[in-house]
Structure formats: structure tokens, C-alpha cells
Amino acid sequence: MSAKLQCAMKEYFHPDIRLGAGRTMKKVNAYAYGMKKPGGGFSGYVFRATKTSPGPEWALADGVTFPLTAYGRLYKTAFEAGYRELRGERANAAPKTLNGNLTSFEMSLLVAGHEAVHLRRAGVSELEAEWYGIDAVLRYREDKGKACSKEDPPPK
């Protein structure tokens, strides 16, 4: 993980999902494909060096976390810029949406926030996990990344 992403996880994650006690995220240099389950989610994964789907029943997975383990995994798509239309919901909070282009850094922060809640608690829905990922990106944007600006790589 880059120093900037580590800083952002500390600074922009909602207090409910801040990692500690030896929990972290690991970058995996592969594309992950999940077997789509009816109603959402995945039932199994395959990993590939290239962005080539094993078939129509498989979809890209940005990250994978097994609840209450030591770390979550962020795959290649978690570090790629792209357009997203996202909505997240959690109890006792207003829904959050994020529609539009995300930088590669924002994408990694989004996925890390999503996976972090799975690390912290078992039984979290994908809709709630998305809320926490969106929240991290919105906090980062509101601050314009200032809290972690010293971690930016020098210009080339």
C-alpha cells in the first residue's frame, strides 16, 4: 500500500471502520473475478493476470475480505480510474451516492473503505459497505486531500 493510501485510510475512514489491532489492506497484482450469486454478491473467485473474464456469469471484484480477519485484499481494478454510479445505505444515517468519474486514488480509497467494514464486523450488507466506501471518498474530496498531501509523490 502506498503511504498516501495508508494515510487516507487513517484520516478519511468513518470512525466506525478505522483499522487497528493489526488489521490492514493488501494490494494484490491480479484481477479478481467473482461468480455472480442471484440477488448480489459472489460465491467464488478466480484470479487472472489479464482483464479477461472466465465467462458471462463472472464479474470483476475490486476487493475481497473475509469478516474479522487480519487483512482485506484490493485487486487491480481497485486502483483503476473509472466511472461509477454508487449508492450506499446504513441504519441511522442518510443514504450516500457517488456518481461520476473517480481517480485511481479515489477508487482505491472507496474499495478500501468498503472492505474495511467487512474486516471490522461480520454480516455487513454490500449496501452498507458501499456507504462507508462512499463516505471515505466524500470526506477526502471535502478536505481536497490536504490531510495526506505530504504523502503525494513528487512531480516527475
The 8 nearest C-alpha neighbors of each residue, nearest first, counted from 0:
[[1, 26, 25, 4, 2, 5, 24, 3],
 [0, 2, 3, 4, 5, 150, 6, 26],
 [1, 3, 5, 4, 150, 6, 0, 151],
 [2, 4, 150, 6, 1, 5, 147, 7],
 [5, 3, 7, 1, 6, 2, 8, 0],
 [4, 6, 2, 8, 3, 7, 1, 9],
 [5, 7, 3, 9, 4, 8, 147, 10],
 [8, 6, 4, 10, 9, 11, 5, 3],
 [9, 7, 5, 12, 6, 10, 11, 4],
 [8, 10, 6, 7, 11, 12, 17, 5],
 [11, 9, 7, 8, 6, 12, 146, 147],
 [12, 10, 135, 7, 8, 138, 139, 9],
 [13, 11, 135, 8, 17, 10, 9, 14],
 [12, 14, 15, 16, 11, 17, 135, 131],
 [15, 13, 17, 16, 12, 11, 18, 9],
 [16, 14, 13, 17, 116, 12, 119, 131],
 [17, 15, 116, 14, 13, 115, 18, 12],
 [18, 16, 14, 12, 15, 9, 13, 19],
 [19, 17, 22, 16, 23, 115, 20, 9],
 [18, 20, 22, 21, 17, 23, 16, 9],
 [19, 21, 22, 18, 69, 23, 17, 119],
 [20, 22, 19, 69, 23, 18, 70, 68],
 [23, 21, 69, 70, 19, 18, 20, 24],
 [22, 24, 70, 18, 21, 71, 69, 25],
 [25, 23, 71, 70, 72, 26, 73, 111],
 [26, 24, 72, 73, 71, 27, 0, 70],
 [25, 27, 73, 72, 0, 74, 28, 24],
 [28, 26, 74, 29, 73, 25, 72, 75],
 [27, 29, 75, 74, 26, 30, 48, 73],
 [30, 28, 48, 47, 75, 27, 74, 46],
 [29, 31, 47, 75, 46, 74, 48, 50],
 [32, 30, 46, 60, 59, 45, 29, 74],
 [33, 31, 59, 58, 45, 44, 60, 57],
 [32, 34, 44, 41, 57, 58, 43, 35],
 [33, 35, 57, 41, 43, 42, 56, 44],
 [36, 34, 41, 57, 56, 33, 40, 42],
 [37, 35, 41, 39, 40, 42, 38, 34],
 [36, 38, 39, 35, 40, 41, 42, 34],
 [37, 39, 36, 40, 35, 41, 125, 42],
 [40, 38, 36, 37, 35, 41, 125, 42],
 [39, 41, 36, 35, 42, 38, 125, 37],
 [42, 40, 35, 34, 33, 36, 43, 39],
 [41, 43, 34, 36, 35, 33, 40, 44],
 [44, 42, 34, 33, 41, 45, 35, 32],
 [43, 45, 33, 32, 34, 31, 46, 42],
 [44, 46, 32, 31, 33, 47, 43, 53],
 [47, 45, 31, 30, 29, 32, 44, 48],
 [46, 48, 30, 49, 29, 31, 45, 50],
 [47, 49, 29, 30, 50, 46, 28, 51],
 [50, 48, 47, 51, 30, 29, 52, 46],
 [49, 51, 30, 52, 48, 47, 59, 29],
 [52, 50, 49, 53, 47, 48, 30, 54],
 [51, 53, 54, 50, 57, 32, 58, 55],
 [52, 54, 51, 57, 55, 32, 45, 56],
 [55, 53, 52, 56, 57, 58, 51, 34],
 [54, 56, 57, 53, 52, 58, 34, 35],
 [57, 55, 54, 35, 34, 58, 53, 33],
 [56, 58, 34, 33, 55, 54, 35, 32],
 [59, 57, 32, 33, 60, 35, 34, 56],
 [60, 58, 32, 31, 33, 61, 57, 30],
 [59, 61, 31, 32, 62, 33, 58, 63],
 [62, 60, 77, 76, 74, 73, 59, 110],
 [63, 61, 73, 72, 74, 60, 110, 114],
 [62, 64, 72, 71, 73, 65, 114, 61],
 [65, 63, 71, 114, 66, 72, 117, 118],
 [64, 66, 68, 67, 118, 63, 117, 71],
 [67, 65, 118, 117, 121, 68, 64, 120],
 [66, 68, 118, 119, 120, 65, 121, 69],
 [69, 67, 66, 70, 65, 118, 22, 64],
 [70, 68, 22, 21, 23, 67, 71, 118],
 [71, 69, 23, 24, 22, 68, 72, 25],
 [70, 72, 64, 24, 63, 25, 114, 23],
 [71, 73, 25, 63, 62, 24, 26, 64],
 [72, 74, 62, 26, 77, 27, 25, 61],
 [75, 73, 27, 61, 62, 77, 76, 30],
 [74, 76, 77, 30, 78, 29, 28, 27],
 [75, 77, 79, 61, 78, 74, 30, 60],
 [76, 78, 61, 107, 75, 74, 106, 79],
 [79, 77, 103, 107, 76, 75, 106, 104],
 [80, 78, 103, 76, 77, 81, 106, 75],
 [81, 79, 103, 102, 101, 106, 78, 100],
 [82, 80, 100, 101, 79, 83, 102, 103],
 [81, 83, 100, 99, 101, 84, 80, 98],
 [84, 82, 99, 98, 85, 100, 81, 97],
 [83, 85, 98, 97, 99, 86, 82, 96],
 [86, 84, 97, 96, 83, 98, 87, 129],
 [85, 87, 96, 95, 97, 129, 130, 88],
 [130, 88, 86, 129, 126, 95, 127, 94],
 [87, 89, 94, 127, 130, 126, 95, 86],
 [88, 90, 127, 92, 91, 130, 94, 87],
 [89, 91, 92, 88, 93, 127, 94, 130],
 [92, 90, 89, 93, 88, 94, 127, 130],
 [93, 91, 90, 89, 94, 88, 95, 130],
 [92, 94, 95, 91, 88, 89, 90, 87],
 [95, 93, 88, 87, 92, 96, 89, 86],
 [94, 96, 87, 86, 130, 93, 88, 133],
 [97, 95, 86, 85, 87, 98, 94, 133],
 [96, 98, 85, 84, 133, 86, 99, 95],
 [99, 97, 84, 83, 85, 96, 100, 82],
 [100, 98, 82, 83, 84, 101, 97, 81],
 [99, 101, 82, 81, 83, 102, 98, 80],
 [102, 100, 81, 80, 105, 106, 82, 103],
 [101, 103, 80, 105, 104, 106, 100, 81],
 [102, 104, 80, 79, 78, 106, 105, 107],
 [105, 103, 107, 106, 102, 108, 78, 80],
 [106, 104, 108, 102, 107, 103, 101, 109],
 [105, 107, 109, 103, 104, 108, 77, 101],
 [106, 108, 77, 104, 78, 110, 109, 105],
 [107, 109, 105, 111, 106, 110, 112, 104],
 [110, 108, 132, 106, 112, 107, 111, 133],
 [109, 111, 113, 107, 112, 108, 132, 114],
 [110, 112, 108, 114, 113, 109, 115, 107],
 [113, 111, 132, 115, 109, 110, 114, 131],
 [112, 114, 132, 128, 110, 129, 111, 115],
 [113, 115, 111, 117, 112, 116, 64, 110],
 [116, 114, 118, 112, 117, 113, 111, 16],
 [115, 117, 119, 118, 16, 114, 113, 128],
 [116, 118, 66, 114, 115, 120, 119, 121],
 [119, 117, 67, 66, 115, 116, 120, 68],
 [118, 120, 116, 117, 67, 115, 16, 66],
 [121, 119, 117, 118, 116, 66, 67, 123],
 [120, 122, 66, 123, 117, 67, 119, 118],
 [121, 123, 124, 120, 117, 66, 125, 116],
 [124, 122, 121, 117, 127, 120, 125, 128],
 [125, 123, 127, 126, 128, 122, 129, 117],
 [124, 126, 128, 127, 129, 123, 40, 113],
 [125, 127, 87, 129, 124, 128, 88, 130],
 [128, 126, 89, 130, 88, 124, 129, 125],
 [129, 127, 113, 125, 131, 130, 126, 116],
 [128, 130, 87, 132, 126, 127, 113, 131],
 [87, 131, 129, 127, 133, 88, 128, 132],
 [130, 132, 134, 128, 129, 133, 112, 113],
 [133, 131, 112, 109, 113, 129, 135, 134],
 [134, 132, 130, 136, 135, 131, 109, 129],
 [133, 135, 131, 137, 132, 136, 130, 138],
 [136, 134, 12, 11, 138, 132, 133, 137],
 [137, 135, 139, 133, 138, 134, 109, 105],
 [136, 138, 140, 134, 139, 135, 141, 133],
 [139, 137, 141, 135, 136, 140, 11, 134],
 [138, 140, 136, 144, 142, 137, 141, 143],
 [141, 139, 143, 137, 142, 138, 136, 144],
 [140, 142, 138, 143, 139, 137, 144, 136],
 [141, 143, 144, 139, 140, 145, 138, 146],
 [144, 142, 140, 141, 145, 139, 146, 138],
 [145, 143, 139, 142, 146, 147, 148, 140],
 [144, 146, 148, 147, 143, 142, 149, 139],
 [147, 145, 144, 148, 10, 142, 7, 149],
 [146, 148, 145, 150, 149, 144, 6, 3],
 [147, 149, 145, 150, 151, 146, 144, 3],
 [150, 148, 147, 151, 146, 145, 3, 152],
 [149, 151, 3, 148, 147, 2, 152, 6],
 [152, 150, 148, 149, 3, 153, 147, 2],
 [151, 153, 150, 154, 149, 3, 155, 148],
 [152, 154, 151, 155, 150, 149, 148, 3],
 [155, 153, 152, 151, 150, 149, 148, 3],
 [154, 153, 152, 151, 150, 149, 148, 3]]
